[in-house]
Amino acid sequence: MINDKMTNLTKTVFGDAEEIFIDDRGFTYYPLLFDKNIEKESAHHRAIKSISGKTYVKGMNLSKIAGSFDKIDKEKYETIKNDLFKRIMPDVNINDIYRSNNCKAIRTIVFEIMPHFIGKNKKRNPLGKTKQKEPTEQSILSMISEKVEIPKRYYEEAGGFCETDEFLDAVRNLNSLRTDRQEFPKGLMETSALEPVLNKAIERCIIGEKVKGLENEIMLKKEMNRKNLDYIATMLYMKDAENFELGNFGFIKNYTGPNYNDLAYAIYVKTGEYALRDFDGKIYLFPSCRVGTGITKEGNIQEDPFVLDEYKHPFLYSWDNNMEICVGDARTRGNSKIEDAIICLEAGVNALLFGYFNEEDFNGYNYLNGTHNAGNSVDFDNYLTSEDDPRIKSGKVPITNDFLIERPFHNYGICKYR
C-alpha cells in the first residue's frame, strides 16, 4: 500500500531535524538547543528528554500528524490521496460515486434553513412568524415543483439512484487494506527513515475518511430510498441548480463573497422595500436587497452577513455589492452550523431594517442626512420621500424603525423577532 514515490514528508513535518526520538506512545521528540541555564530544569519536565547527552522536546503524536496532514500541507496530501486511489481502485472514480453526499448541503439549505424564511409575513418584518406552521419537506417540494419543471433526465437518474452495491463493494475493498494495525518505530532514528512510515500512516487516515464518507453515503441512499421518485428527482435537480429563489429566500452556487472568499453557496433573504425615519423626522425609502451569508467549501458559515447587491445603507462601509453589514453587538453565532446561518441572516436583516434608531450612540458609517461617521462618505438624498408618498401612506412600505426611534435608547442593539 506504500507509495514508492516519496514526497519528502519528513522535511515538511520535522523541518531540518536530522534525527527524532519516538516514545512508546508514538509521540515525537525534537532536538532542542537552549541556554545552559535551562538545562537543569529538563530533568523534571515531562515534555523534555535527555538522550545520549542531547536534549529533546516533545512534539505531536505521529497518529495526530498523519490525521491532520491535510491541514499541514494540502498539496502533498492531495498528491498522496490521488496516487493511493489510482493504485488501489484504478477502475473507479472515487469522487463520482458521491452523488447523494453532494446533496447534503442542498438538503440542509432547502429543508432546514429555508423553512425559517419562506411563507413569512413581510409587511412588518421579513423574519416575523405567521400563524401558519413552517413548511414541511413535502410542501416545500410541492412549491419547488410548481415553480420549476424538473427535467426528465433527473427522474431517469432518480430511478437507479439509491442502489448501494457499488458503495458496499468500495467499503469492503478499502477496509481490506487497513486490517493490519499501524505500528510506529520506537527510539532514536534518522528522520529520513520515517518517510515510508509517515506515508503509510497518512494513507491509512485517507482510507479511513473515505470509508466513513462511503458509509454515510450508503445511509443517505437508504434514507432517500424511502422517499418517492419526485423527492429524489427534485433533490438531484436542486443539487445541480446554479441559483434558485423561492419567495423571499434563495441561493447561488459557487459564489465569490466578501474579501473574494470562494463560497460553495451564498444563501440570502430579500428584505423587500422598507423605509427608515431619520432623527430629524425625514423619511427615506430603501429598495429591496438580498442579505446573505455563505457556506464555505469546507462547510463552515460566513461569520458576518453581507449584501449581495450593489447597495447603500447607514450600516454599510460603502456603496457596493458584497459589503459586510455592521451588526454591532448582535449575535451571529448559534449552537450549530444551521443555527449559525439562520442567526447570521436574521442579524443582517434586522440591522438594515431596525438598527438605525439611536442618534447618540450611532455606530454605523453614514447618517441618513449625509453626515459622515466612518467608512466611505455616502448620501441618501435620492431615497428621500414623505409621509404623503402613497406607498408610505397606504402602509405598503413600512417605516421599520418608526416604533424604535422615538424611544430613549442609549445603547446600540439589534431587535430580534422570531
ABEGO torsion letter per residue (X at the ends): XBBABBAGAAAAAAEABABBBBBAAGBBBBBBBBBAAAAAAAAABAABBBBGGBBBBBBBBAAAAAAAAAAABAAAAAAAAAAAAAAABAABBAAAAAAAAAAAAAAAAAAAAAAAABGBBAAABAABBBABBBBBAAAAAAAAAAABBBBAAAAAAAAAAABAAAAAAAAAAAAAAAABBBBBBBEBBBAAAAAAAAAAAAAAAAAAAAAAAAAAAAAAAAAAAABBAAAAAAAAAAAABABBBBEABBBBBGBBBBGGBBBABBBBBBAEBBBBBBAAGBBBBBBBBBBBBBBBAAGBBBABBBBABBBBBAABABBBBGBBBBAEABBABBABAAAAAAAAAAAAAAAAAAABABAAABABABBAAGBBABEBBBBAAAABBBAABAAAAAGABBBAAAAAAABBBABBBBBBBX
